[in-house]
Amino acid sequence: MLRIAVLGATGRMGGAVTRVVSAADEAKIVGACTEPGHADVGRDVGELAGVGALGVTITDDISTALTAADVAIDFTLPAAVAGNLVACVAKGCALVMGTTGLEAQQQSMLKDKSSLIPILYGRNLSVGVNVFTELTRLAARYLGPDWEVEIIEAHHRHKLDAPSGTALQLGEAVAAERGVKLDDVAVYGRSGQTGKRPADAIGFNSIRAGNIVGDHSVTLVTDNEIVELTHHAVDRELFASGALRAAHWLSNRSAGLYSMRDVLGFE
């Protein structure tokens, strides 16, 4: 039985993880953590997620939440990354990191701590999204650099970062196939007199509205053809299901930094 601690248990994704893990036959929640002083500290994590009491009390002490855990699943905020990493290392607990909006310094922390514990980091842990990313990679490879690429993403009004981590993941897949760095060719939104489109640009546009779970499209264009790849997320539990699959896979690994590409066995 895989023992899981949910970090960010009071958030939307924390609730989704709780529901998915509580319904699984070979996993159970043994710890749940939220930020200090949160109003739901002391509540049963299952009751908060709408699945009934699980006998696991939400705490604001991450060390307590990790005490009996094999793997922690983290959907929190970038500001919590450093503390969560330190706590997981101290407990020898593997970590599935699904928090988005990480800066270079925080990604460097993940790499550094992965020498001590197994860490899987994904901007999007959905199996479908990662297959979608692989299809985008292959499209960039076989269509070639003459095709112009535009990426559009849409999310709910509460999302804090833009472009989404998934959009960046898609852009990085295209850039890698073209042998360039995304930072060198990315164009984020357009306004005013922008001038002619750079030939090698990878364009991004973001929509924030309503309760959109997550929509992404990659459009590859020449003067004579258009190829469109699209993924629609209809329920947050798809991300939680991917995180649980990643947790099972990670529980048997040695220290290192992994991704969903490793979980899914992509070349």
Sine and cosine of phi, psi and omega as CSV:
sin_phi,cos_phi,sin_psi,cos_psi,sin_omega,cos_omega
0.00,0.00,0.85,-0.52,0.00,-1.00
-0.98,0.18,0.80,-0.60,-0.05,-1.00
-0.98,-0.19,0.84,-0.54,-0.16,-0.99
-0.86,-0.51,0.68,-0.73,0.18,-0.98
-0.96,-0.27,0.72,-0.69,0.00,-1.00
-0.98,-0.18,0.90,-0.43,0.05,-1.00
-0.99,-0.14,0.76,-0.65,-0.15,-0.99
0.99,0.12,0.60,0.80,-0.15,-0.99
-0.91,0.42,-0.38,0.92,-0.06,-1.00
-1.00,-0.04,-0.05,1.00,0.01,-1.00
-1.00,0.06,0.07,-1.00,0.00,-1.00
-0.86,0.51,-0.73,0.68,-0.01,-1.00
-0.95,0.31,-0.56,0.83,0.07,-1.00
-0.86,0.51,-0.66,0.75,0.06,-1.00
-0.90,0.44,-0.65,0.76,0.02,-1.00
-0.90,0.43,-0.68,0.73,0.04,-1.00
-0.88,0.48,-0.69,0.73,0.02,-1.00
-0.85,0.52,-0.71,0.71,-0.01,-1.00
-0.91,0.42,-0.67,0.74,-0.03,-1.00
-0.93,0.36,-0.71,0.70,-0.03,-1.00
-0.92,0.38,-0.63,0.77,-0.02,-1.00
-0.90,0.43,-0.41,0.91,0.01,-1.00
-1.00,0.00,-0.13,0.99,-0.06,-1.00
-0.99,0.13,0.53,-0.85,-0.01,-1.00
-0.99,0.14,-0.48,0.88,-0.14,-0.99
-0.90,-0.43,0.42,0.91,0.04,-1.00
-0.51,-0.86,0.44,-0.90,0.08,-1.00
-0.51,-0.86,0.44,-0.90,0.04,-1.00
-1.00,0.05,0.79,-0.61,0.01,-1.00
-0.88,-0.47,-0.09,1.00,0.01,-1.00
-0.35,-0.94,0.49,-0.87,0.01,-1.00
-0.52,-0.85,0.73,-0.68,-0.11,-0.99
-0.73,-0.68,0.53,-0.85,0.12,-0.99
-0.65,-0.76,-0.03,-1.00,-0.06,-1.00
-0.95,0.30,0.46,-0.89,-0.01,-1.00
-0.83,0.56,0.70,-0.72,0.07,-1.00
0.99,0.15,0.07,1.00,-0.02,-1.00
-0.90,0.44,0.56,-0.83,-0.07,-1.00
-0.89,0.45,-0.38,0.93,-0.05,-1.00
-1.00,-0.08,0.06,1.00,0.11,-0.99
-0.85,0.53,0.74,-0.67,-0.02,-1.00
0.99,-0.13,-0.23,0.97,0.04,-1.00
-0.99,0.14,0.38,-0.93,0.11,-0.99
-0.97,0.26,0.76,-0.65,-0.10,-0.99
-0.91,0.43,-0.55,0.84,0.02,-1.00
-0.94,0.35,-0.64,0.77,0.04,-1.00
-0.90,0.44,-0.65,0.76,0.03,-1.00
-0.89,0.45,-0.60,0.80,-0.03,-1.00
-0.99,0.11,-0.09,1.00,0.06,-1.00
1.00,0.08,0.34,0.94,-0.01,-1.00
-0.91,-0.41,0.13,0.99,-0.02,-1.00
1.00,0.00,0.25,-0.97,-0.07,-1.00
-0.88,0.47,0.73,-0.68,0.06,-1.00
-0.94,-0.35,-0.06,1.00,-0.02,-1.00
0.97,0.25,0.35,0.94,0.02,-1.00
-0.86,-0.52,0.89,-0.46,-0.05,-1.00
-1.00,0.01,0.72,-0.69,0.06,-1.00
-0.94,0.35,0.77,-0.64,0.00,-1.00
-0.85,-0.53,0.32,-0.95,0.15,-0.99
-0.96,-0.28,0.27,0.96,0.06,-1.00
-0.94,-0.35,0.97,-0.24,-0.10,-1.00
-0.89,0.46,-0.55,0.83,0.02,-1.00
-0.87,0.50,-0.64,0.76,0.05,-1.00
-0.90,0.43,-0.68,0.73,-0.02,-1.00
-0.90,0.44,-0.50,0.86,-0.07,-1.00
-1.00,0.00,-0.09,1.00,-0.18,-0.98
-0.78,0.63,-0.72,0.70,-0.09,-1.00
-0.94,-0.33,0.19,0.98,-0.15,-0.99
-1.00,0.03,0.59,-0.81,0.17,-0.99
-1.00,0.03,-0.63,0.78,-0.05,-1.00
-0.65,-0.76,0.67,-0.74,0.15,-0.99
-0.97,-0.23,0.67,-0.74,0.11,-0.99
-0.94,-0.33,0.86,-0.51,-0.17,-0.98
-0.91,-0.41,0.95,-0.33,0.21,-0.98
-0.84,-0.55,0.99,0.17,-0.05,-1.00
-0.88,-0.48,-0.79,-0.61,0.03,-1.00
-0.76,-0.65,0.42,-0.91,-0.01,-1.00
-0.80,0.60,-0.57,0.82,-0.03,-1.00
-0.90,0.44,-0.35,0.94,-0.03,-1.00
-1.00,-0.02,-0.12,0.99,-0.13,-0.99
-0.86,0.51,-0.76,0.65,-0.08,-1.00
-0.86,0.51,-0.76,0.65,-0.01,-1.00
-0.90,0.43,-0.63,0.78,0.01,-1.00
-0.91,0.41,-0.64,0.77,0.04,-1.00
-0.89,0.45,-0.73,0.68,-0.01,-1.00
-0.86,0.51,-0.68,0.73,-0.02,-1.00
-0.92,0.40,-0.66,0.75,0.01,-1.00
-0.91,0.41,-0.64,0.77,0.05,-1.00
-0.89,0.45,-0.69,0.72,-0.02,-1.00
-0.88,0.48,-0.57,0.82,-0.01,-1.00
-1.00,-0.05,-0.11,0.99,-0.06,-1.00
0.91,0.40,0.57,0.82,-0.09,-1.00
-0.98,-0.21,0.77,-0.63,0.08,-1.00
-0.91,0.42,0.42,-0.91,-0.11,-0.99
-0.71,-0.70,0.82,-0.57,0.20,-0.98
-0.98,-0.18,0.91,-0.42,-0.09,-1.00
-0.96,-0.26,0.93,-0.36,0.03,-1.00
-0.93,-0.37,0.11,0.99,0.01,-1.00
-0.92,0.40,0.72,-0.70,-0.01,-1.00
-0.97,-0.24,0.15,-0.99,0.03,-1.00
0.98,0.18,0.33,0.94,-0.02,-1.00
-0.95,0.32,0.65,-0.76,0.09,-1.00
-1.00,0.06,0.15,-0.99,-0.07,-1.00
-0.85,0.53,-0.63,0.78,-0.02,-1.00
-0.90,0.43,-0.63,0.77,0.00,-1.00
-0.95,0.32,-0.59,0.81,0.08,-1.00
-0.91,0.40,-0.56,0.83,0.07,-1.00
-0.91,0.42,-0.60,0.80,0.06,-1.00
-0.87,0.49,-0.68,0.73,0.03,-1.00
-0.85,0.53,-0.73,0.69,0.00,-1.00
-0.89,0.46,-0.66,0.75,-0.02,-1.00
-0.90,0.44,-0.75,0.66,-0.06,-1.00
-0.96,0.29,-0.29,0.96,0.00,-1.00
-0.94,0.33,-0.16,0.99,0.12,-0.99
-0.97,0.23,-0.19,0.98,-0.07,-1.00
-0.93,-0.38,-0.53,0.85,0.02,-1.00
-0.64,-0.76,0.37,-0.93,0.11,-0.99
-0.96,0.28,0.77,-0.64,0.00,-1.00
-0.77,-0.64,0.75,-0.67,0.14,-0.99
-0.90,-0.43,0.86,-0.52,-0.02,-1.00
-0.91,-0.42,0.76,-0.65,0.07,-1.00
-0.57,-0.82,0.76,-0.65,0.08,-1.00
-0.91,0.41,-0.46,0.89,0.08,-1.00
-0.56,-0.83,0.85,-0.53,-0.10,-1.00
-1.00,-0.10,0.04,1.00,0.05,-1.00
-0.89,0.45,0.72,-0.69,0.06,-1.00
-0.89,0.46,-0.69,0.73,0.00,-1.00
-0.88,0.48,-0.66,0.75,0.01,-1.00
-0.91,0.42,-0.62,0.79,-0.02,-1.00
-0.95,0.30,-0.52,0.86,0.16,-0.99
-0.93,0.37,-0.66,0.75,0.07,-1.00
-0.84,0.54,-0.68,0.73,0.04,-1.00
-0.89,0.46,-0.65,0.76,0.01,-1.00
-0.92,0.40,-0.62,0.79,0.07,-1.00
-0.90,0.44,-0.61,0.79,0.06,-1.00
-0.90,0.43,-0.66,0.75,0.04,-1.00
-0.86,0.51,-0.72,0.69,-0.02,-1.00
-0.92,0.40,-0.62,0.78,0.04,-1.00
-0.88,0.48,-0.69,0.72,0.03,-1.00
-0.89,0.46,-0.62,0.79,-0.02,-1.00
-0.91,0.41,-0.75,0.66,-0.16,-0.99
-1.00,0.05,-0.42,0.91,0.05,-1.00
-0.99,0.15,-0.52,0.85,0.08,-1.00
1.00,-0.05,0.12,-0.99,-0.14,-0.99
-0.97,0.24,-0.16,0.99,-0.02,-1.00
-0.98,0.20,-0.21,0.98,0.01,-1.00
-0.99,0.10,0.77,-0.63,0.03,-1.00
-0.99,0.17,0.62,-0.79,-0.12,-0.99
-0.85,-0.53,0.78,-0.63,0.09,-1.00
-0.78,-0.62,0.70,-0.72,-0.02,-1.00
-0.85,-0.52,0.81,-0.59,0.01,-1.00
-0.86,-0.52,0.73,-0.68,0.04,-1.00
-0.75,-0.67,0.52,-0.85,0.01,-1.00
-0.71,-0.70,0.71,-0.71,0.02,-1.00
-0.61,-0.79,0.13,-0.99,0.00,-1.00
-0.90,0.43,0.29,-0.96,-0.09,-1.00
-0.91,0.42,-0.32,0.95,-0.09,-1.00
-1.00,0.02,-0.16,0.99,-0.05,-1.00
-0.91,0.42,0.71,-0.70,-0.16,-0.99
-1.00,-0.05,-0.42,0.91,-0.09,-1.00
-0.92,-0.40,0.48,-0.88,0.06,-1.00
-0.46,-0.89,0.63,-0.77,-0.13,0.99
-0.88,0.47,0.26,-0.96,0.02,-1.00
-0.90,0.43,0.38,-0.92,0.07,-1.00
-0.86,0.51,-0.57,0.82,0.01,-1.00
-0.92,0.40,-0.66,0.75,0.04,-1.00
-0.87,0.49,-0.67,0.74,0.04,-1.00
-0.90,0.43,-0.63,0.78,0.05,-1.00
-0.86,0.50,-0.67,0.74,0.04,-1.00
-0.90,0.43,-0.69,0.72,0.03,-1.00
-0.89,0.45,-0.64,0.77,0.03,-1.00
-0.90,0.43,-0.58,0.81,0.03,-1.00
-0.89,0.45,-0.68,0.73,0.03,-1.00
-0.91,0.40,-0.73,0.68,-0.03,-1.00
-0.87,0.50,-0.67,0.75,-0.01,-1.00
-0.88,0.47,-0.65,0.76,0.02,-1.00
-0.92,0.38,-0.43,0.90,0.01,-1.00
-1.00,-0.05,-0.04,1.00,0.05,-1.00
0.95,0.31,0.51,0.86,0.02,-1.00
-0.78,-0.63,0.24,-0.97,0.10,-1.00
-1.00,-0.01,0.69,-0.72,-0.03,-1.00
-0.84,0.53,-0.64,0.77,-0.03,-1.00
-0.85,0.52,-0.43,0.90,-0.05,-1.00
-0.99,0.12,-0.31,0.95,-0.12,-0.99
-0.81,-0.59,-0.09,1.00,-0.06,-1.00
-0.95,0.30,0.63,-0.78,0.13,-0.99
-0.82,-0.58,0.89,-0.46,-0.11,-0.99
-0.97,-0.23,0.98,-0.20,-0.01,-1.00
0.94,0.35,0.29,-0.96,0.01,-1.00
-0.63,-0.78,0.65,-0.76,0.02,-1.00
-0.40,-0.92,0.64,-0.77,0.06,-1.00
0.97,0.24,-0.41,-0.91,-0.02,-1.00
-0.99,0.12,1.00,-0.01,-0.13,-0.99
-1.00,0.06,-0.26,0.96,-0.06,-1.00
0.98,0.19,0.00,-1.00,-0.04,-1.00
-0.91,0.42,0.57,-0.82,0.02,-1.00
-0.91,0.42,0.82,-0.58,0.08,-1.00
-0.86,0.50,0.63,-0.78,-0.10,-0.99
-0.87,0.49,-0.57,0.82,-0.09,-1.00
-0.98,-0.20,0.21,0.98,-0.10,-1.00
-0.92,0.40,0.55,-0.83,0.22,-0.98
-0.89,-0.46,0.94,-0.35,-0.13,-0.99
-1.00,-0.01,0.55,-0.84,0.02,-1.00
-0.77,-0.64,0.66,-0.75,0.15,-0.99
-0.65,-0.76,0.62,-0.79,-0.10,-0.99
-0.84,-0.54,0.63,-0.78,0.08,-1.00
-0.87,-0.50,0.71,-0.71,0.07,-1.00
-0.78,-0.63,0.90,-0.43,-0.05,-1.00
-0.24,-0.97,0.57,-0.82,0.16,-0.99
0.82,0.57,-0.67,-0.74,-0.05,-1.00
-0.88,-0.47,0.56,0.83,-0.01,-1.00
-0.88,0.48,0.84,-0.55,-0.04,-1.00
-0.94,0.33,-0.70,0.71,0.03,-1.00
0.26,-0.96,0.91,-0.40,0.06,-1.00
-0.85,-0.53,0.68,-0.73,0.03,-1.00
-0.67,-0.74,0.65,-0.76,0.10,-0.99
-0.68,-0.74,0.60,-0.80,0.09,-1.00
-0.87,-0.50,0.85,-0.53,0.00,-1.00
-0.90,-0.43,0.82,-0.57,0.03,-1.00
-0.92,-0.40,0.78,-0.62,-0.23,-0.97
-0.73,-0.69,0.69,-0.72,0.30,-0.95
-0.83,-0.55,-0.02,-1.00,0.01,-1.00
-0.90,0.43,-0.37,0.93,-0.12,-0.99
-0.91,-0.42,-0.21,0.98,-0.09,-1.00
-0.56,-0.83,0.44,-0.90,0.14,-0.99
-0.72,-0.69,0.78,-0.63,0.09,-1.00
-0.90,-0.44,0.79,-0.61,-0.01,-1.00
-0.85,-0.52,0.74,-0.67,0.10,-1.00
-0.87,-0.50,0.72,-0.70,-0.11,-0.99
-0.65,-0.76,0.61,-0.79,0.12,-0.99
-0.73,-0.68,0.75,-0.66,0.06,-1.00
-0.89,-0.46,0.82,-0.57,0.13,-0.99
-1.00,-0.07,0.78,-0.63,-0.05,-1.00
-0.94,-0.34,-0.20,0.98,0.01,-1.00
-0.42,-0.91,0.68,-0.73,-0.03,-1.00
-0.90,0.44,-0.30,0.95,-0.02,-1.00
-0.92,0.40,-0.31,0.95,0.07,-1.00
-0.91,0.42,-0.58,0.82,0.05,-1.00
-0.94,0.34,-0.63,0.78,0.01,-1.00
-0.92,0.40,-0.62,0.78,0.04,-1.00
-0.89,0.45,-0.65,0.76,0.07,-1.00
-0.90,0.43,-0.63,0.77,0.02,-1.00
-0.90,0.43,-0.64,0.77,0.03,-1.00
-0.92,0.40,-0.67,0.75,0.07,-1.00
-0.87,0.49,-0.67,0.74,0.03,-1.00
-0.90,0.44,-0.63,0.78,-0.02,-1.00
-0.90,0.44,-0.69,0.73,0.05,-1.00
-0.86,0.50,-0.71,0.70,-0.02,-1.00
-0.90,0.43,-0.67,0.74,-0.10,-0.99
-0.95,0.32,-0.45,0.89,-0.11,-0.99
-0.89,0.45,-0.33,0.94,-0.02,-1.00
-0.96,-0.27,0.23,0.97,-0.09,-1.00
-0.97,-0.23,0.40,-0.92,0.13,-0.99
-0.99,0.15,0.14,-0.99,0.01,-1.00
-0.82,0.57,0.63,-0.78,-0.01,-1.00
0.33,-0.95,0.21,-0.98,0.02,-1.00
-0.96,-0.28,0.87,-0.50,-0.11,-0.99
-0.86,-0.51,0.15,-0.99,0.04,-1.00
-0.64,-0.77,0.08,-1.00,0.05,-1.00
-0.91,0.41,-0.37,0.93,0.12,-0.99
-0.87,0.49,-0.61,0.79,0.04,-1.00
-0.93,0.37,-0.69,0.72,-0.01,-1.00
-0.86,0.51,-0.68,0.73,-0.09,-1.00
-1.00,0.03,-0.11,0.99,0.10,-1.00
0.97,0.25,0.45,0.89,0.06,-1.00
-0.94,0.35,0.51,-0.86,0.03,-1.00
-0.96,0.29,0.00,0.00,0.00,0.00
